[in-house]
């Protein structure tokens, strides 16, 4: 087994109320709708969520991410970190602030996966995992923006 990391930092702007954006990003009941690869998300205690992702296969490896995340909030800053990880870890922070007439969202997240591969093979899989993590985080953020701005088809 080998732990491999991927990360994404992104700043974006919304034409919404500050409280609405903060509420979205500090409320897993709301933002889990934006997870594009989520099989199941459930609150297991206050501010602690367990996530199970849809299985994926790549390069002959089958993987289904499972992890537990604890959320904390201080004003307009929300941060999270994994605890009791199974085969994934997630750490990150969202900072919401008013910039002029718009709301700025600074989002950063690092995801680590414990792949069922020999450690020597991690060098080969590292760029693939980093790309997939970045792609997944950006898909989440794109969907989150659509949900916040009411642009989804649902």
N, C-alpha and C positions, 0 to 999 in steps of 0.2 A: 504494500500500500504506500502511496506517495501523496503528500499534501501539495497542491498546486494552487497558486493565487491568481486572481484577476481583479482589476479595479477600474472604476470610472469616477471622474469628477466632472460635474456639469453645472453651469449657471444658465438659468433661463428666466424669462419674464412673463408675467401673467397680468391681464387687465381685470383683476378680481379684487375683492376685499381681503385685507391681510388676515383677518380672523378666519375667513372661509378656507384660505390656503393652509394656515396653521392647523385648523381642525382636521383637514383632510390628511395631512402628513403625520399627525400624531394619533390617528384613529385607524388601527388595522382593520376594523370592521368595514371601513370605507375604502382604504387604499388596496386591500387585497383584490378588489375588483380589477385592478390594473395589472396584476400579475398575469403575464401571458403564458406562463408555463406551470401554473399552480394546479396541482391535483386536489390538495386539501390544505386548508389553513384553519386552525382552531385555537381559541384562547384556553390555555390550560390553568392559568391563574391570572389575577389582575396584572396587566401590562406585560404578560409573558405569553408568547405565541409559538405554537409548533407548526412548521411548514413541511409539507411533502410535495415535491415537484413531480411533474410528469416524467416518466422514464425517457431517457434519450440513449441513442446508440451512435457512436462515432469511432472510427478507426478500430473497429472490432471490439470496442469496450461498451458494455451496457452499464448505465448509471442512473440511479434515482436518488436525488438529493433529499436529505432529511436533516432538519436542524431546528433548534429552539432559540428564540430571540427574546431578550428583555428590552423593553422600551422605557426611556426616561425623557422628561421634558422640563426645560427651564425657560419660561417665557416663549419666545419664538424659535427656540432651538430644540430639536428633537434628535436624540441619538439612541443608538441601539448596539447591542453586542450579543454574541451567541453565548449560550451556556449549555452545558450537557450536550455538546454537539455529537451527532452520530457520524455523518460522513461529509458534513458541510459546516462552514462557519460564516457568519456575516457580521461585519462591523461597519458603522457608518454614522453620518450626521446630516441633518437637513437644517439649514438656517433660512428663515423667511424674514425679509425686511422690505420696507417701503423705500423705493428709489424714485423720486419724482412722483409721478402719478401712477406708477406701475409697482407691482410686487416682484421682487427679485427672490429667486429660490436658488440657494447654493446647496447642491446635493453631492455627497461623496460616499462611496461604498466600496468595500473590499470584500470579496467572496473567496473563500478557500474551499477546495474540494479534496476529499481524500479518495483518490481514484484506486480502483483495484488493479494496479499495475506495479511492476517492480520499480524500485526507486531509480534504477538506472534508465528506465524508459521515460521518466518524468521530463527529461530534457527535450525529448521529441514532442511530448504532449503539452508542454508549458505554453507555447504560442497558440495552440488550438484552444486550450482552456481559457487563456486570457482573452482571445477574440470572442469566444462564446459568452463569457461573463460580461464583457463590454456590450455585446449585442443584446443580451438579456436585460441588463440594467437600462439601456437606452430604450428598449421596447416598453419596459415598465414606465419610464418617465414620459414617453410619447403618449401612451394610453392614459396615464394619470392626467396629463394636460388636456387631453380630449374629454375625459370625464369631468374635470373641473370646469372646462369651458362649455360643457354641454353639447359636444360635437359628435357623440357616438350615435350609432344607428339604433341602439336599444331604447 
